[in-house]
Amino acid sequence: MATLGNPQNTIEILQKYHFNFQKKFGQNFLIDPHVLERIMEAAGVTKEDFVLEIGPGIGTMTQYLCENAREVAAVEIDSNLIPILQDTLKDYDNVTVIHQDILKVDINALAAEKNNSQPIKVVANLPYYITTPIIMGLFESHVPIDSITIMVQKEVADRMQQGPGSKEYGALSLAVQYYAKPEIVANVPPNCFMPRPSVGSAVIRLTRHRQPPVTVQDEKLMFRLIRASFNQRRKTLANGLNNAPDIPLSKEQIQESILELGVPVNIRGEALSLEQFARLSDIVGAKL
């Protein structure tokens, strides 16, 4: 089988199937073998591993995963790609292609069936618009995950690593850092893709924490507070929380909670660390 990391082979497959790129699925296929090797290395895929791949496209990275992993499940939403994947992956007997929206797949059941419910490795080249819902879905559903190694837009990768006070810092930074240790392992210029995206990308590895770095009584409440405080960035934390329909405290109670945390009442959400959000959540939780 011709490896698809070679651009010529990618073009041949696309022409053979008269494939049209779908804007709605944000499709950009990787055509750089060095980047593919870097992703395999970063994900640390071995013959012991079961890997879940999200958005295999025409199977470029899937071929590499099949060579390196024990077994691969590749979840693809675009029905036009299913016959292509059956072709490009026909030489491998350790891959299952699942034609579904990843947000609707029961990953716990998949991990139970394929990996004895042991932590799985996730590898993906994600379109921009769906990065956050997918990552949050994987973490919040408490699927057994060892690591997630993903290609995302560079600015999204940067945002996942940011700390308080920077303008990229936000709900995504806090969520990722609560669940995992983020590490950018490679920057990937637009010319490594077909079609060429207009912005740079990065490969980031999120290694799941065994235990979250902060303790909080009600994880869901903490994330409600985080989302509310970043919904309107220019507002103070008190106003953000006051305007959130799912935080049923009076304005006075909100101000009291912020003062109890030991910070100024007019502070903005972006100034709080993950630890402070956890403490604030416990303070607010005691008032509910």
C-alpha positions as CSV (number, residue, x, y, z in Angstrom):
1,M,0.0,0.0,0.0
2,A,1.3,3.4,-0.9
3,T,1.7,5.6,2.2
4,L,-0.4,8.7,2.1
5,G,2.2,10.8,3.9
6,N,3.5,11.3,0.4
7,P,1.6,14.1,-1.2
8,Q,1.5,12.4,-4.6
9,N,-0.3,9.4,-3.2
10,T,-2.8,11.6,-1.5
11,I,-3.6,13.5,-4.7
12,E,-4.0,10.1,-6.5
13,I,-6.5,8.8,-4.0
14,L,-8.5,12.1,-4.0
15,Q,-8.7,12.1,-7.8
16,K,-9.6,8.4,-7.9
17,Y,-12.6,9.0,-5.7
18,H,-13.4,12.5,-7.0
19,F,-13.2,13.7,-3.5
20,N,-14.4,17.3,-2.7
21,F,-13.2,18.9,0.5
22,Q,-16.0,19.8,2.8
23,K,-15.8,23.2,4.4
24,K,-18.3,22.3,7.0
25,F,-16.0,19.5,8.3
26,G,-12.9,21.7,8.3
27,Q,-10.9,19.2,6.3
28,N,-7.2,19.6,5.9
29,F,-5.2,16.5,5.2
30,L,-1.6,16.1,6.5
31,I,1.0,15.5,3.8
32,D,4.2,15.6,5.7
33,P,5.8,12.3,6.9
34,H,8.0,14.0,9.4
35,V,5.0,15.5,11.2
36,L,3.3,12.1,11.2
37,E,6.3,10.5,12.7
38,R,6.5,13.3,15.3
39,I,2.9,12.7,16.3
40,M,3.5,8.9,16.7
41,E,6.5,9.7,18.9
42,A,4.7,12.2,21.0
43,A,1.7,9.9,21.5
44,G,4.1,7.1,22.5
45,V,2.1,4.5,20.6
46,T,3.3,0.9,21.1
47,K,2.1,-2.5,20.2
48,E,0.4,-2.7,23.6
49,D,-1.9,0.2,22.8
50,F,-5.5,0.6,21.7
51,V,-5.8,4.0,20.0
52,L,-8.9,6.0,19.2
53,E,-8.4,8.2,16.2
54,I,-10.8,11.1,15.7
55,G,-11.2,12.3,12.1
56,P,-9.0,9.9,10.1
57,G,-9.8,11.7,6.8
58,I,-8.4,9.5,4.0
59,G,-6.4,7.4,6.5
60,T,-3.0,9.2,6.4
61,M,-2.3,9.0,10.1
62,T,-4.4,5.9,10.5
63,Q,-1.8,3.9,8.4
64,Y,0.9,5.1,10.8
65,L,-1.2,4.2,13.8
66,C,-1.9,0.7,12.4
67,E,1.8,0.1,12.0
68,N,2.5,1.2,15.6
69,A,-0.5,0.2,17.7
70,R,-2.1,-3.1,18.7
71,E,-5.5,-1.9,17.5
72,V,-7.0,1.3,16.2
73,A,-10.6,2.6,16.1
74,A,-11.0,5.5,13.6
75,V,-14.2,7.6,13.9
76,E,-15.1,9.5,10.8
77,I,-18.2,11.7,10.3
78,D,-18.0,12.3,6.5
79,S,-19.7,9.5,4.6
80,N,-17.8,10.4,1.5
81,L,-14.6,9.2,3.2
82,I,-15.8,5.8,4.3
83,P,-15.2,4.0,0.9
84,I,-11.8,5.8,0.7
85,L,-10.8,4.5,4.2
86,Q,-11.9,1.0,3.2
87,D,-9.5,1.2,0.3
88,T,-6.5,2.9,2.0
89,L,-6.7,0.7,5.1
90,K,-7.4,-2.6,3.4
91,D,-4.0,-4.0,4.1
92,Y,-4.5,-3.7,7.9
93,D,-6.5,-6.1,10.0
94,N,-6.1,-4.2,13.3
95,V,-8.4,-1.2,12.4
96,T,-12.1,-0.6,12.8
97,V,-13.6,2.4,11.0
98,I,-16.7,3.8,12.8
99,H,-18.9,6.1,10.7
100,Q,-20.3,8.4,13.3
101,D,-20.0,11.8,15.0
102,I,-17.4,11.4,17.8
103,L,-19.7,13.4,20.2
104,K,-22.2,10.6,19.9
105,V,-19.9,7.6,20.3
106,D,-20.0,5.7,23.6
107,I,-16.2,5.8,24.2
108,N,-16.6,4.0,27.6
109,A,-18.2,1.1,25.8
110,L,-15.4,1.1,23.2
111,A,-12.7,1.2,25.8
112,A,-14.4,-1.7,27.6
113,E,-14.7,-3.8,24.5
114,K,-11.3,-3.1,23.0
115,N,-9.1,-2.4,26.0
116,N,-10.5,-4.0,29.1
117,S,-11.6,-0.5,30.2
118,Q,-7.9,0.4,30.6
119,P,-6.9,4.0,29.7
120,I,-6.7,4.5,25.9
121,K,-4.7,6.8,23.8
122,V,-6.5,9.4,21.6
123,V,-4.9,10.8,18.5
124,A,-6.6,13.4,16.3
125,N,-6.2,16.1,13.7
126,L,-9.1,18.3,14.7
127,P,-10.9,21.0,12.8
128,Y,-10.9,24.3,14.6
129,Y,-14.7,24.7,15.3
130,I,-15.0,21.4,17.1
131,T,-11.7,21.2,19.1
132,T,-13.2,22.5,22.4
133,P,-16.4,20.4,22.5
134,I,-14.4,17.2,21.7
135,I,-11.7,17.7,24.3
136,M,-14.2,18.8,26.9
137,G,-16.5,15.8,26.0
138,L,-13.6,13.4,26.4
139,F,-12.5,14.8,29.8
140,E,-15.9,15.5,31.3
141,S,-17.4,12.1,30.5
142,H,-14.5,10.6,32.5
143,V,-13.6,8.2,29.7
144,P,-10.5,6.2,30.7
145,I,-7.8,8.2,28.8
146,D,-4.0,8.0,29.1
147,S,-3.2,10.9,26.8
148,I,-4.7,12.9,23.9
149,T,-2.3,13.9,21.2
150,I,-3.9,16.4,18.8
151,M,-3.2,18.7,15.9
152,V,-5.0,21.9,16.4
153,Q,-4.8,25.5,15.4
154,K,-1.7,27.1,16.9
155,E,-3.6,29.7,18.9
156,V,-5.8,27.0,20.4
157,A,-2.7,25.0,21.5
158,D,-1.3,28.2,23.0
159,R,-4.5,28.9,24.9
160,M,-4.4,25.4,26.5
161,Q,-1.1,26.2,28.0
162,Q,-1.8,29.7,29.3
163,G,-1.9,30.8,32.9
164,P,-3.8,33.6,34.7
165,G,-3.5,37.2,33.5
166,S,-2.7,36.5,29.8
167,K,-5.2,37.4,27.2
168,E,-5.4,33.8,25.8
169,Y,-6.2,32.4,29.2
170,G,-9.7,31.2,29.5
171,A,-12.2,28.4,30.2
172,L,-10.4,26.1,27.9
173,S,-7.0,26.7,29.6
174,L,-8.5,25.9,33.0
175,A,-10.4,22.8,31.9
176,V,-7.4,21.3,30.1
177,Q,-5.1,22.0,33.0
178,Y,-7.5,20.6,35.5
179,Y,-7.6,17.3,33.7
180,A,-4.2,17.1,32.0
181,K,-0.7,18.4,31.6
182,P,-0.6,20.2,28.2
183,E,2.7,20.2,26.2
184,I,3.2,21.6,22.7
185,V,5.4,19.0,20.9
186,A,5.6,20.5,17.4
187,N,4.6,23.6,15.4
188,V,3.3,22.7,12.0
189,P,3.3,25.3,9.1
190,P,0.3,25.5,6.6
191,N,2.3,23.9,3.8
192,C,2.2,20.5,5.6
193,F,-1.5,20.3,4.7
194,M,-3.7,19.9,1.7
195,P,-5.6,22.2,1.2
196,R,-3.3,24.7,2.9
197,P,-5.0,26.3,5.9
198,S,-4.6,30.0,6.4
199,V,-3.1,29.7,9.9
200,G,-0.4,27.6,11.5
201,S,-1.1,24.5,13.5
202,A,0.5,22.8,16.5
203,V,0.6,19.3,17.9
204,I,-0.2,19.3,21.6
205,R,-0.1,16.3,23.9
206,L,-2.5,16.3,26.9
207,T,-1.3,13.8,29.5
208,R,-4.1,12.9,31.8
209,H,-3.5,13.7,35.5
210,R,-3.9,10.6,37.7
211,Q,-5.4,13.0,40.3
212,P,-6.5,16.6,39.5
213,P,-4.0,19.2,40.7
214,V,-6.7,20.8,42.9
215,T,-9.4,19.3,45.0
216,V,-12.9,20.6,44.6
217,Q,-16.2,19.4,46.1
218,D,-18.3,19.9,43.0
219,E,-16.4,19.7,39.7
220,K,-19.5,20.6,37.7
221,L,-20.2,23.7,39.8
222,M,-16.6,24.8,39.4
223,F,-16.9,24.6,35.6
224,R,-20.2,26.6,35.7
225,L,-18.4,29.3,37.6
226,I,-15.4,29.2,35.1
227,R,-17.7,29.4,32.1
228,A,-19.7,32.3,33.6
229,S,-16.7,34.3,34.5
230,F,-15.3,34.1,30.9
231,N,-18.6,34.5,29.1
232,Q,-18.2,38.2,29.2
233,R,-14.5,38.8,29.4
234,R,-14.6,42.6,29.9
235,K,-16.9,42.3,32.9
236,T,-15.8,41.7,36.5
237,L,-16.1,38.3,38.0
238,A,-19.0,39.4,40.2
239,N,-21.0,40.7,37.1
240,G,-20.2,37.5,35.2
241,L,-21.5,35.3,37.9
242,N,-24.5,37.6,38.6
243,N,-25.6,37.4,35.0
244,A,-25.3,33.6,34.8
245,P,-28.7,31.9,34.9
246,D,-27.3,28.7,36.3
247,I,-25.7,30.3,39.4
248,P,-28.7,31.0,41.8
249,L,-27.0,33.4,44.2
250,S,-28.0,37.0,44.9
251,K,-25.6,39.8,44.0
252,E,-24.7,40.2,47.7
253,Q,-23.9,36.5,48.1
254,I,-21.7,36.6,45.1
255,Q,-19.8,39.6,46.4
256,E,-19.4,38.0,49.8
257,S,-18.1,34.8,48.2
258,I,-15.4,36.7,46.3
259,L,-14.3,38.6,49.4
260,E,-14.2,35.4,51.3
261,L,-11.8,34.1,48.7
262,G,-9.5,37.0,49.8
263,V,-9.5,38.9,46.5
264,P,-10.9,42.4,45.6
265,V,-14.6,42.4,44.8
266,N,-13.9,44.0,41.4
267,I,-11.5,41.4,40.2
268,R,-11.9,39.8,36.7
269,G,-12.2,36.1,36.1
270,E,-9.0,36.0,34.1
271,A,-6.9,37.0,37.2
272,L,-7.9,33.8,39.1
273,S,-5.9,30.6,39.1
274,L,-7.3,27.1,38.9
275,E,-6.8,26.7,42.6
276,Q,-8.7,30.0,43.3
277,F,-11.6,28.8,41.1
278,A,-11.7,25.5,43.1
279,R,-11.8,27.4,46.4
280,L,-14.5,29.8,45.1
281,S,-16.5,26.9,44.0
282,D,-16.4,25.4,47.5
283,I,-17.4,28.8,49.0
284,V,-20.3,29.2,46.6
285,G,-21.3,25.5,47.0
286,A,-21.7,26.1,50.8
287,K,-24.2,28.9,50.1
288,L,-26.4,26.9,47.6
